[in-house]
Amino acid sequence: MSAPAPAPGGLTISSGSEDGAPSIVLVGELDLSGAGQMEASLAEAERALARGGERARLLIDLSRLTFLDSTGLRLLLQADMRAREGGYELVLRRGGPSVQRVFEVTGALDVLRFEDPAGA
């Protein structure tokens, strides 16, 4: 699944399926300006999981994310909480160093589940 490049400072989100599980690929910057778009994508993926027939896992690929602020972090933590309550797994594909640093300094590395990007 390939997401087009966003406008500078923007966010592009593509949704699909990977190994039978819904997936979301983020490209660009996840901040306040992209929060509504991200919430809509999460809601769509969560509805797919609720309908069943999908693997009980949601993958969010951060490997092409260039920036993450506290709004984006909050969205991911809330998605993780809904996953735990809903009985499915939220997995984040690791972002670059600046994105991972946000998780590190906030302690979110200890809460969220990460996997390495394919081929890493």
N, CA, C and O atoms as a printed pandas DataFrame, in Angstrom:
     atom_number atom_name residue_name chain_id  residue_number  x_coord  y_coord  z_coord
0              1         N          MET        A               1    0.850   -1.148    0.000
1              2        CA          MET        A               1    0.000    0.000    0.000
2              3         C          MET        A               1    0.901    1.216    0.000
3              4         O          MET        A               1    1.777    1.342    0.856
4              5         N          SER        A               2    0.696    2.114   -0.952
5              6        CA          SER        A               2    1.525    3.293   -1.077
6              7         C          SER        A               2    0.671    4.538   -0.903
7              8         O          SER        A               2   -0.369    4.687   -1.544
8              9         N          ALA        A               3    1.118    5.422   -0.035
9             10        CA          ALA        A               3    0.399    6.670    0.200
10            11         C          ALA        A               3    1.107    7.778   -0.555
11            12         O          ALA        A               3    2.337    7.823   -0.564
12            13         N          PRO        A               4    0.353    8.682   -1.194
13            14        CA          PRO        A               4    0.981    9.793   -1.887
14            15         C          PRO        A               4    1.650   10.740   -0.903
15            16         O          PRO        A               4    1.306   10.766    0.279
16            17         N          ALA        A               5    2.605   11.516   -1.394
17            18        CA          ALA        A               5    3.305   12.473   -0.552
18            19         C          ALA        A               5    2.348   13.615   -0.185
19            20         O          ALA        A               5    1.623   14.117   -1.044
20            21         N          PRO        A               6    2.349   14.020    1.078
21            22        CA          PRO        A               6    1.479   15.112    1.490
22            23         C          PRO        A               6    2.082   16.467    1.127
23            24         O          PRO        A               6    3.262   16.564    0.789
24            25         N          ALA        A               7    1.262   17.503    1.200
25            26        CA          ALA        A               7    1.767   18.859    1.062
26            27         C          ALA        A               7    2.696   19.132    2.242
27            28         O          ALA        A               7    2.546   18.503    3.290
28            29         N          PRO        A               8    3.641   20.040    2.104
29            30        CA          PRO        A               8    4.530   20.345    3.233
30            31         C          PRO        A               8    3.725   20.664    4.495
31            32         O          PRO        A               8    2.812   21.489    4.474
32            33         N          GLY        A               9    4.083   19.994    5.592
33            34        CA          GLY        A               9    3.376   20.176    6.847
34            35         C          GLY        A               9    2.065   19.428    6.925
35            36         O          GLY        A               9    1.357   19.530    7.927
36            37         N          GLY        A              10    1.726   18.678    5.894
37            38        CA          GLY        A              10    0.451   17.982    5.848
38            39         C          GLY        A              10    0.555   16.520    6.225
39            40         O          GLY        A              10    1.618   16.017    6.590
40            41         N          LEU        A              11   -0.571   15.863    6.125
41            42        CA          LEU        A              11   -0.673   14.444    6.458
42            43         C          LEU        A              11   -1.467   13.748    5.376
43            44         O          LEU        A              11   -2.526   14.220    4.963
44            45         N          THR        A              12   -0.951   12.631    4.924
45            46        CA          THR        A              12   -1.675   11.759    4.014
46            47         C          THR        A              12   -1.892   10.437    4.727
47            48         O          THR        A              12   -0.967    9.878    5.315
48            49         N          ILE        A              13   -3.113    9.943    4.672
49            50        CA          ILE        A              13   -3.459    8.677    5.322
50            51         C          ILE        A              13   -4.028    7.745    4.276
51            52         O          ILE        A              13   -4.918    8.121    3.512
52            53         N          SER        A              14   -3.517    6.533    4.242
53            54        CA          SER        A              14   -4.124    5.512    3.395
54            55         C          SER        A              14   -4.484    4.321    4.270
55            56         O          SER        A              14   -3.750    3.947    5.185
56            57         N          SER        A              15   -5.622    3.746    3.963
57            58        CA          SER        A              15   -6.123    2.603    4.720
58            59         C          SER        A              15   -6.151    1.390    3.822
59            60         O          SER        A              15   -6.336    1.499    2.610
60            61         N          GLY        A              16   -5.967    0.248    4.420
61            62        CA          GLY        A              16   -6.005   -0.989    3.657
62            63         C          GLY        A              16   -6.013   -2.175    4.591
63            64         O          GLY        A              16   -6.576   -2.130    5.684
64            65         N          SER        A              17   -5.379   -3.231    4.139
65            66        CA          SER        A              17   -5.317   -4.456    4.906
66            67         C          SER        A              17   -3.924   -5.055    4.738
67            68         O          SER        A              17   -3.347   -5.024    3.652
68            69         N          GLU        A              18   -3.406   -5.588    5.810
69            70        CA          GLU        A              18   -2.113   -6.267    5.761
70            71         C          GLU        A              18   -2.235   -7.562    6.551
71            72         O          GLU        A              18   -2.586   -7.544    7.731
72            73         N          ASP        A              19   -1.949   -8.671    5.909
73            74        CA          ASP        A              19   -2.065   -9.989    6.536
74            75         C          ASP        A              19   -3.447  -10.208    7.153
75            76         O          ASP        A              19   -3.573  -10.791    8.230
76            77         N          GLY        A              20   -4.483   -9.730    6.452
77            78        CA          GLY        A              20   -5.852   -9.932    6.909
78            79         C          GLY        A              20   -6.296   -8.994    8.011
79            80         O          GLY        A              20   -7.388   -9.157    8.556
80            81         N          ALA        A              21   -5.474   -8.016    8.351
81            82        CA          ALA        A              21   -5.827   -7.066    9.408
82            83         C          ALA        A              21   -5.892   -5.663    8.822
83            84         O          ALA        A              21   -5.127   -5.335    7.915
84            85         N          PRO        A              22   -6.799   -4.833    9.330
85            86        CA          PRO        A              22   -6.852   -3.456    8.843
86            87         C          PRO        A              22   -5.552   -2.730    9.163
87            88         O          PRO        A              22   -4.928   -2.966   10.198
88            89         N          SER        A              23   -5.160   -1.850    8.261
89            90        CA          SER        A              23   -3.934   -1.081    8.472
90            91         C          SER        A              23   -4.139    0.359    8.025
91            92         O          SER        A              23   -4.950    0.658    7.149
92            93         N          ILE        A              24   -3.378    1.231    8.658
93            94        CA          ILE        A              24   -3.381    2.656    8.345
94            95         C          ILE        A              24   -1.936    3.068    8.161
95            96         O          ILE        A              24   -1.092    2.795    9.015
96            97         N          VAL        A              25   -1.645    3.729    7.040
97            98        CA          VAL        A              25   -0.293    4.222    6.767
98            99         C          VAL        A              25   -0.333    5.742    6.838
99           100         O          VAL        A              25   -1.137    6.385    6.164
100          101         N          LEU        A              26    0.545    6.309    7.663
101          102        CA          LEU        A              26    0.628    7.749    7.829
102          103         C          LEU        A              26    1.879    8.278    7.145
103          104         O          LEU        A              26    2.967    7.724    7.310
104          105         N          VAL        A              27    1.722    9.355    6.374
105          106        CA          VAL        A              27    2.847    9.983    5.683
106          107         C          VAL        A              27    2.791   11.478    5.982
107          108         O          VAL        A              27    1.767   12.119    5.747
108          109         N          GLY        A              28    3.870   12.029    6.493
109          110        CA          GLY        A              28    3.926   13.459    6.764
110          111         C          GLY        A              28    3.920   13.732    8.247
111          112         O          GLY        A              28    4.668   13.121    9.009
112          113         N          GLU        A              29    3.053   14.674    8.658
113          114        CA          GLU        A              29    3.031   15.154   10.032
114          115         C          GLU        A              29    1.674   14.884   10.692
115          116         O          GLU        A              29    0.632   15.300   10.185
116          117         N          LEU        A              30    1.703   14.183   11.829
117          118        CA          LEU        A              30    0.485   13.945   12.596
118          119         C          LEU        A              30    0.468   14.936   13.752
119          120         O          LEU        A              30    1.134   14.749   14.770
120          121         N          ASP        A              31   -0.314   15.995   13.563
121          122        CA          ASP        A              31   -0.456   17.033   14.569
122          123         C          ASP        A              31   -1.906   17.497   14.598
123          124         O          ASP        A              31   -2.786   16.832   14.050
124          125         N          LEU        A              32   -2.151   18.615   15.225
125          126        CA          LEU        A              32   -3.513   19.109   15.380
126          127         C          LEU        A              32   -4.237   19.244   14.041
127          128         O          LEU        A              32   -5.430   18.953   13.953
128          129         N          SER        A              33   -3.532   19.678   13.005
129          130        CA          SER        A              33   -4.195   19.890   11.715
130          131         C          SER        A              33   -4.673   18.593   11.067
131          132         O          SER        A              33   -5.613   18.621   10.274
132          133         N          GLY        A              34   -4.057   17.471   11.381
133          134        CA          GLY        A              34   -4.463   16.190   10.810
134          135         C          GLY        A              34   -5.281   15.325   11.747
135          136         O          GLY        A              34   -5.619   14.191   11.408
136          137         N          ALA        A              35   -5.608   15.849   12.933
137          138        CA          ALA        A              35   -6.285   15.042   13.948
138          139         C          ALA        A              35   -7.649   14.535   13.486
139          140         O          ALA        A              35   -7.982   13.370   13.703
140          141         N          GLY        A              36   -8.434   15.393   12.856
141          142        CA          GLY        A              36   -9.763   14.967   12.411
142          143         C          GLY        A              36   -9.691   13.865   11.374
143          144         O          GLY        A              36  -10.465   12.909   11.412
144          145         N          GLN        A              37   -8.762   14.004   10.454
145          146        CA          GLN        A              37   -8.553   13.003    9.404
146          147         C          GLN        A              37   -8.132   11.666   10.038
147          148         O          GLN        A              37   -8.607   10.602    9.641
148          149         N          MET        A              38   -7.238   11.741   11.021
149          150        CA          MET        A              38   -6.771   10.527   11.691
150          151         C          MET        A              38   -7.899    9.882   12.489
151          152         O          MET        A              38   -8.044    8.660   12.474
152          153         N          GLU        A              39   -8.695   10.684   13.183
153          154        CA          GLU        A              39   -9.825   10.135   13.941
154          155         C          GLU        A              39  -10.795    9.407   13.013
155          156         O          GLU        A              39  -11.305    8.342   13.362
156          157         N          ALA        A              40  -11.052    9.974   11.838
157          158        CA          ALA        A              40  -11.959    9.335   10.879
158          159         C          ALA        A              40  -11.386    8.010   10.386
159          160         O          ALA        A              40  -12.119    7.029   10.258
160          161         N          SER        A              41  -10.093    7.973   10.109
161          162        CA          SER        A              41   -9.453    6.734    9.649
162          163         C          SER        A              41   -9.484    5.666   10.735
163          164         O          SER        A              41   -9.737    4.495   10.453
164          165         N          LEU        A              42   -9.227    6.070   11.974
165          166        CA          LEU        A              42   -9.289    5.120   13.082
166          167         C          LEU        A              42  -10.700    4.577   13.258
167          168         O          LEU        A              42  -10.884    3.378   13.468
168          169         N          ALA        A              43  -11.692    5.450   13.175
169          170        CA          ALA        A              43  -13.087    5.014   13.337
170          171         C          ALA        A              43  -13.462    4.004   12.261
171          172         O          ALA        A              43  -14.146    3.021   12.547
172          173         N          GLU        A              44  -13.025    4.234   11.033
173          174        CA          GLU        A              44  -13.321    3.306    9.936
174          175         C          GLU        A              44  -12.674    1.942   10.191
175          176         O          GLU        A              44  -13.315    0.907   10.013
176          177         N          ALA        A              45  -11.412    1.943   10.606
177          178        CA          ALA        A              45  -10.717    0.682   10.881
178          179         C          ALA        A              45  -11.357   -0.041   12.066
179          180         O          ALA        A              45  -11.495   -1.265   12.049
180          181         N          GLU        A              46  -11.744    0.709   13.083
181          182        CA          GLU        A              46  -12.369    0.098   14.259
182          183         C          GLU        A              46  -13.736   -0.484   13.919
183          184         O          GLU        A              46  -14.125   -1.510   14.477
184          185         N          ARG        A              47  -14.467    0.156   13.013
185          186        CA          ARG        A              47  -15.750   -0.418   12.562
186          187         C          ARG        A              47  -15.510   -1.729   11.826
187          188         O          ARG        A              47  -16.276   -2.679   11.992
188          189         N          ALA        A              48  -14.457   -1.794   11.013
189          190        CA          ALA        A              48  -14.130   -3.035   10.297
190          191         C          ALA        A              48  -13.829   -4.154   11.291
191          192         O          ALA        A              48  -14.256   -5.291   11.095
192          193         N          LEU        A              49  -13.104   -3.838   12.345
193          194        CA          LEU        A              49  -12.808   -4.849   13.362
194          195         C          LEU        A              49  -14.072   -5.290   14.092
195          196         O          LEU        A              49  -14.228   -6.470   14.407
196          197         N          ALA        A              50  -14.972   -4.353   14.361
197          198        CA          ALA        A              50  -16.210   -4.677   15.074
198          199         C          ALA        A              50  -17.128   -5.566   14.239
199          200         O          ALA        A              50  -17.881   -6.373   14.785
200          201         N          ARG        A              51  -17.066   -5.416   12.909
201          202        CA          ARG        A              51  -17.898   -6.248   12.027
202          203         C          ARG        A              51  -17.406   -7.685   11.993
203          204         O          ARG        A              51  -18.135   -8.590   11.588
204          205         N          GLY        A              52  -16.191   -7.885   12.411
205          206        CA          GLY        A              52  -15.630   -9.236   12.397
206          207         C          GLY        A              52  -15.110   -9.595   11.030
207          208         O          GLY        A              52  -15.173   -8.791   10.101
208          209         N          GLY        A              53  -14.603  -10.783   10.907
209          210        CA          GLY        A              53  -14.050  -11.229    9.648
210          211         C          GLY        A              53  -12.637  -10.718    9.424
211          212         O          GLY        A              53  -11.941  -11.179    8.520
212          213         N          GLU        A              54  -12.221   -9.783   10.231
213          214        CA          GLU        A              54  -10.858   -9.265   10.152
214          215         C          GLU        A              54  -10.054   -9.878   11.302
215          216         O          GLU        A              54  -10.603  -10.265   12.333
216          217         N          ARG        A              55   -8.763   -9.952   11.094
217          218        CA          ARG        A              55   -7.883  -10.397   12.165
218          219         C          ARG        A              55   -7.971   -9.378   13.307
219          220         O          ARG        A              55   -8.056   -8.179   13.042
220          221         N          ALA        A              56   -7.954   -9.810   14.530
221          222        CA          ALA        A              56   -8.140   -8.940   15.690
222          223         C          ALA        A              56   -6.881   -8.132   15.975
223          224         O          ALA        A              56   -6.273   -8.237   17.040
224          225         N          ARG        A              57   -6.512   -7.321   14.985
225          226        CA          ARG        A              57   -5.305   -6.503   15.085
226          227         C          ARG        A              57   -5.472   -5.303   14.172
227          228         O          ARG        A              57   -6.025   -5.411   13.078
228          229         N          LEU        A              58   -4.994   -4.169   14.628
229          230        CA          LEU        A              58   -4.970   -2.956   13.818
230          231         C          LEU        A              58   -3.532   -2.480   13.769
231          232         O          LEU        A              58   -2.904   -2.272   14.807
232          233         N          LEU        A              59   -3.015   -2.310   12.574
233          234        CA          LEU        A              59   -1.648   -1.852   12.369
234          235         C          LEU        A              59   -1.669   -0.394   11.927
235          236         O          LEU        A              59   -2.389   -0.026   10.998
236          237         N          ILE        A              60   -0.876    0.426   12.596
237          238        CA          ILE        A              60   -0.678    1.805   12.170
238          239         C          ILE        A              60    0.799    1.958   11.837
239          240         O          ILE        A              60    1.664    1.820   12.702
240          241         N          ASP        A              61    1.068    2.244   10.574
241          242        CA          ASP        A              61    2.439    2.349   10.070
242          243         C          ASP        A              61    2.911    3.789   10.203
243          244         O          ASP        A              61    2.404    4.687    9.531
244          245         N          LEU        A              62    3.888    3.999   11.077
245          246        CA          LEU        A              62    4.452    5.322   11.318
246          247         C          LEU        A              62    5.781    5.512   10.592
247          248         O          LEU        A              62    6.424    6.548   10.760
248          249         N          SER        A              63    6.201    4.547    9.799
249          250        CA          SER        A              63    7.543    4.568    9.227
250          251         C          SER        A              63    7.785    5.740    8.276
251          252         O          SER        A              63    8.936    6.090    8.017
252          253         N          ARG        A              64    6.719    6.352    7.750
253          254        CA          ARG        A              64    6.882    7.495    6.845
254          255         C          ARG        A              64    6.383    8.789    7.481
255          256         O          ARG        A              64    6.199    9.801    6.804
256          257         N          LEU        A              65    6.170    8.738    8.786
257          258        CA          LEU        A              65    5.765    9.923    9.528
258          259         C          LEU        A              65    7.021   10.743    9.849
259          260         O          LEU        A              65    8.026   10.192   10.299
260          261         N          THR        A              66    6.962   12.039    9.620
261          262        CA          THR        A              66    8.124   12.898    9.857
262          263         C          THR        A              66    8.004   13.709   11.138
263          264         O          THR        A              66    8.999   14.235   11.637
264          265         N          PHE        A              67    6.794   13.812   11.673
265          266        CA          PHE        A              67    6.577   14.628   12.874
266          267         C          PHE        A              67    5.364   14.107   13.622
267          268         O          PHE        A              67    4.373   13.700   13.016
268          269         N          LEU        A              68    5.449   14.123   14.934
269          270        CA          LEU        A              68    4.346   13.716   15.807
270          271         C          LEU        A              68    4.329   14.664   16.987
271          272         O          LEU        A              68    5.344   14.834   17.663
272          273         N          ASP        A              69    3.171   15.293   17.246
273          274        CA          ASP        A              69    3.072   16.171   18.410
274          275         C          ASP        A              69    2.184   15.530   19.466
275          276         O          ASP        A              69    1.777   14.376   19.330
276          277         N          SER        A              70    1.885   16.282   20.519
277          278        CA          SER        A              70    1.095   15.734   21.621
278          279         C          SER        A              70   -0.317   15.352   21.186
279          280         O          SER        A              70   -0.906   14.428   21.748
280          281         N          THR        A              71   -0.865   16.049   20.195
281          282        CA          THR        A              71   -2.199   15.682   19.694
282          283         C          THR        A              71   -2.159   14.305   19.047
283          284         O          THR        A              71   -3.028   13.470   19.299
284          285         N          GLY        A              72   -1.150   14.070   18.215
285          286        CA          GLY        A              72   -1.001   12.768   17.576
286          287         C          GLY        A              72   -0.750   11.665   18.587
287          288         O          GLY        A              72   -1.294   10.567   18.468
288          289         N          LEU        A              73    0.073   11.958   19.578
289          290        CA          LEU        A              73    0.337   10.977   20.629
290          291         C          LEU        A              73   -0.957   10.640   21.370
291          292         O          LEU        A              73   -1.231    9.470   21.638
292          293         N          ARG        A              74   -1.746   11.652   21.697
293          294        CA          ARG        A              74   -3.014   11.422   22.383
294          295         C          ARG        A              74   -3.929   10.522   21.555
295          296         O          ARG        A              74   -4.556    9.611   22.097
296          297         N          LEU        A              75   -4.012   10.771   20.244
297          298        CA          LEU        A              75   -4.854    9.941   19.376
298          299         C          LEU        A              75   -4.416    8.482   19.403
299          300         O          LEU        A              75   -5.252    7.580   19.449
300          301         N          LEU        A              76   -3.114    8.252   19.374
301          302        CA          LEU        A              76   -2.599    6.880   19.378
302          303         C          LEU        A              76   -2.837    6.203   20.725
303          304         O          LEU        A              76   -3.172    5.019   20.774
304          305         N          LEU        A              77   -2.665    6.945   21.815
305          306        CA          LEU        A              77   -2.924    6.365   23.137
306          307         C          LEU        A              77   -4.406    6.052   23.324
307          308         O          LEU        A              77   -4.755    5.027   23.911
308          309         N          GLN        A              78   -5.270    6.920   22.832
309          310        CA          GLN        A              78   -6.704    6.651   22.913
310          311         C          GLN        A              78   -7.082    5.440   22.059
311          312         O          GLN        A              78   -7.914    4.628   22.463
312          313         N          ALA        A              79   -6.470    5.321   20.883
313          314        CA          ALA        A              79   -6.739    4.163   20.023
314          315         C          ALA        A              79   -6.290    2.879   20.715
315          316         O          ALA        A              79   -6.958    1.850   20.611
316          317         N          ASP        A              80   -5.163    2.937   21.418
317          318        CA          ASP        A              80   -4.679    1.767   22.144
318          319         C          ASP        A              80   -5.645    1.394   23.265
319          320         O          ASP        A              80   -5.910    0.213   23.490
320          321         N          MET        A              81   -6.166    2.384   23.961
321          322        CA          MET        A              81   -7.129    2.122   25.035
322          323         C          MET        A              81   -8.401    1.471   24.471
323          324         O          MET        A              81   -8.934    0.530   25.059
324          325         N          ARG        A              82   -8.880    1.976   23.333
325          326        CA          ARG        A              82  -10.075    1.374   22.713
326          327         C          ARG        A              82   -9.780   -0.055   22.264
327          328         O          ARG        A              82  -10.644   -0.928   22.357
328          329         N          ALA        A              83   -8.564   -0.295   21.778
329          330        CA          ALA        A              83   -8.197   -1.649   21.352
330          331         C          ALA        A              83   -8.235   -2.610   22.535
331          332         O          ALA        A              83   -8.778   -3.710   22.433
332          333         N          ARG        A              84   -7.664   -2.195   23.638
333          334        CA          ARG        A              84   -7.661   -3.049   24.832
334          335         C          ARG        A              84   -9.088   -3.332   25.293
335          336         O          ARG        A              84   -9.430   -4.463   25.638
336          337         N          GLU        A              85   -9.913   -2.288   25.292
337          338        CA          GLU        A              85  -11.311   -2.463   25.703
338          339         C          GLU        A              85  -12.094   -3.307   24.703
339          340         O          GLU        A              85  -13.015   -4.029   25.087
340          341         N          GLY        A              86  -11.734   -3.221   23.418
341          342        CA          GLY        A              86  -12.447   -3.932   22.370
342          343         C          GLY        A              86  -11.936   -5.342   22.109
343          344         O          GLY        A              86  -12.509   -6.073   21.302
344          345         N          GLY        A              87  -10.861   -5.726   22.789
345          346        CA          GLY        A              87  -10.355   -7.083   22.648
346          347         C          GLY        A              87   -9.534   -7.324   21.395
347          348         O          GLY        A              87   -9.414   -8.464   20.946
348          349         N          TYR        A              88   -8.973   -6.283   20.829
349          350        CA          TYR        A              88   -8.058   -6.467   19.704
350          351         C          TYR        A              88   -6.744   -5.771   20.010
351          352         O          TYR        A              88   -6.626   -5.044   20.996
352          353         N          GLU        A              89   -5.774   -5.997   19.164
353          354        CA          GLU        A              89   -4.426   -5.514   19.388
354          355         C          GLU        A              89   -4.129   -4.325   18.477
355          356         O          GLU        A              89   -4.407   -4.372   17.278
356          357         N          LEU        A              90   -3.569   -3.269   19.040
357          358        CA          LEU        A              90   -3.071   -2.143   18.247
358          359         C          LEU        A              90   -1.559   -2.270   18.184
359          360         O          LEU        A              90   -0.890   -2.357   19.214
360          361         N          VAL        A              91   -1.023   -2.279   16.968
361          362        CA          VAL        A              91    0.415   -2.375   16.765
362          363         C          VAL        A              91    0.855   -1.171   15.943
363          364         O          VAL        A              91    0.246   -0.839   14.926
364          365         N          LEU        A              92    1.918   -0.525   16.398
365          366        CA          LEU        A              92    2.487    0.605   15.673
366          367         C          LEU        A              92    3.785    0.167   15.018
367          368         O          LEU        A              92    4.672   -0.378   15.675
368          369         N          ARG        A              93    3.888    0.406   13.736
369          370        CA          ARG        A              93    5.154    0.165   13.039
370          371         C          ARG        A              93    6.021    1.389   13.309
371          372         O          ARG        A              93    5.608    2.519   13.051
372          373         N          ARG        A              94    7.216    1.160   13.825
373          374        CA          ARG        A              94    8.084    2.237   14.292
374          375         C          ARG        A              94    8.295    3.342   13.255
375          376         O          ARG        A              94    8.419    3.099   12.054
376          377         N          GLY        A              95    8.328    4.563   13.781
377          378        CA          GLY        A              95    8.655    5.724   12.972
378          379         C          GLY        A              95   10.149    5.997   13.029
379          380         O          GLY        A              95   10.917    5.239   13.621
380          381         N          GLY        A              96   10.535    7.081   12.410
381          382        CA          GLY        A              96   11.935    7.506   12.434
382          383         C          GLY        A              96   12.341    7.992   13.814
383          384         O          GLY        A              96   11.520    8.043   14.731
384          385         N          PRO        A              97   13.615    8.349   13.958
385          386        CA          PRO        A              97   14.133    8.752   15.275
386          387         C          PRO        A              97   13.365    9.894   15.936
387          388         O          PRO        A              97   13.115    9.835   17.140
388          389         N          SER        A              98   12.986   10.926   15.191
389          390        CA          SER        A              98   12.286   12.052   15.821
390          391         C          SER        A              98   10.895   11.653   16.296
391          392         O          SER        A              98   10.422   12.155   17.316
392          393         N          VAL        A              99   10.245   10.766   15.578
393          394        CA          VAL        A              99    8.918   10.287   15.986
394          395         C          VAL        A              99    9.056    9.365   17.197
395          396         O          VAL        A              99    8.310    9.508   18.166
396          397         N          GLN        A             100    9.979    8.442   17.155
397          398        CA          GLN        A             100   10.167    7.520   18.274
398          399         C          GLN        A             100   10.604    8.252   19.534
399          400         O          GLN        A             100   10.306    7.813   20.645
400          401         N          ARG        A             101   11.303    9.356   19.368
401          402        CA          ARG        A             101   11.748   10.145   20.526
402          403         C          ARG        A             101   10.553   10.657   21.333
403          404         O          ARG        A             101   10.627   10.729   22.559
404          405         N          VAL        A             102    9.462   11.011   20.669
405          406        CA          VAL        A             102    8.253   11.462   21.365
406          407         C          VAL        A             102    7.747   10.356   22.287
407          408         O          VAL        A             102    7.389   10.618   23.435
408          409         N          PHE        A             103    7.718    9.128   21.789
409          410        CA          PHE        A             103    7.257    8.003   22.611
410          411         C          PHE        A             103    8.225    7.761   23.776
411          412         O          PHE        A             103    7.809    7.433   24.887
412          413         N          GLU        A             104    9.505    7.927   23.501
413          414        CA          GLU        A             104   10.517    7.688   24.528
414          415         C          GLU        A             104   10.412    8.701   25.672
415          416         O          GLU        A             104   10.381    8.303   26.836
416          417         N          VAL        A             105   10.357    9.991   25.366
417          418        CA          VAL        A             105   10.372   11.013   26.420
418          419         C          VAL        A             105    9.062   11.071   27.203
419          420         O          VAL        A             105    9.038   11.559   28.333
420          421         N          THR        A             106    7.983   10.582   26.619
421          422        CA          THR        A             106    6.690   10.594   27.317
422          423         C          THR        A             106    6.405    9.305   28.073
423          424         O          THR        A             106    5.425    9.232   28.813
424          425         N          GLY        A             107    7.239    8.292   27.901
425          426        CA          GLY        A             107    7.001    7.011   28.548
426          427         C          GLY        A             107    6.034    6.119   27.792
427          428         O          GLY        A             107    5.701    5.030   28.260
428          429         N          ALA        A             108    5.575    6.566   26.626
429          430        CA          ALA        A             108    4.607    5.789   25.852
430          431         C          ALA        A             108    5.216    4.514   25.267
431          432         O          ALA        A             108    4.482    3.609   24.869
432          433         N          LEU        A             109    6.533    4.431   25.211
433          434        CA          LEU        A             109    7.173    3.190   24.746
434          435         C          LEU        A             109    6.787    2.011   25.635
435          436         O          LEU        A             109    6.738    0.867   25.184
436          437         N          ASP        A             110    6.518    2.306   26.894
437          438        CA          ASP        A             110    6.168    1.251   27.852
438          439         C          ASP        A             110    4.704    0.847   27.765
439          440         O          ASP        A             110    4.306   -0.167   28.338
440          441         N          VAL        A             111    3.898    1.630   27.056
441          442        CA          VAL        A             111    2.455    1.386   26.985
442          443         C          VAL        A             111    2.064    0.789   25.644
443          444         O          VAL        A             111    1.289   -0.165   25.581
444          445         N          LEU        A             112    2.604    1.355   24.573
445          446        CA          LEU        A             112    2.217    0.972   23.222
446          447         C          LEU        A             112    3.059   -0.188   22.711
447          448         O          LEU        A             112    4.182   -0.398   23.170
448          449         N          ARG        A             113    2.519   -0.934   21.771
449          450        CA          ARG        A             113    3.228   -2.064   21.165
450          451         C          ARG        A             113    3.775   -1.636   19.814
451          452         O          ARG        A             113    3.044   -1.083   18.992
452          453         N          PHE        A             114    5.052   -1.889   19.580
453          454        CA          PHE        A             114    5.720   -1.487   18.346
454          455         C          PHE        A             114    6.291   -2.707   17.642
455          456         O          PHE        A             114    6.624   -3.716   18.264
456          457         N          GLU        A             115    6.393   -2.582   16.318
457          458        CA          GLU        A             115    7.134   -3.554   15.521
458          459         C          GLU        A             115    8.009   -2.767   14.560
459          460         O          GLU        A             115    7.719   -1.618   14.228
460          461         N          ASP        A             116    9.075   -3.400   14.126
461          462        CA          ASP        A             116    9.983   -2.738   13.181
462          463         C          ASP        A             116    9.372   -2.714   11.793
463          464         O          ASP        A             116    8.600   -3.605   11.437
464          465         N          PRO        A             117    9.718   -1.681   10.991
465          466        CA          PRO        A             117    9.250   -1.643    9.609
466          467         C          PRO        A             117    9.739   -2.873    8.844
467          468         O          PRO        A             117   10.779   -3.446    9.171
468          469         N          ALA        A             118    8.985   -3.269    7.830
469          470        CA          ALA        A             118    9.377   -4.409    6.993
470          471         C          ALA        A             118   10.755   -4.128    6.398
471          472         O          ALA        A             118   11.021   -3.020    5.932
472          473         N          GLY        A             119   11.606   -5.107    6.414
473          474        CA          GLY        A             119   12.928   -4.978    5.832
474          475         C          GLY        A             119   13.922   -4.262    6.717
475          476         O          GLY        A             119   15.052   -4.015    6.297
476          477         N          ALA        A             120   13.525   -3.920    7.944
477          478        CA          ALA        A             120   14.451   -3.198    8.838
478          479         C          ALA        A             120   15.298   -4.172    9.622
479          480         O          ALA        A             120   16.134   -3.756   10.424
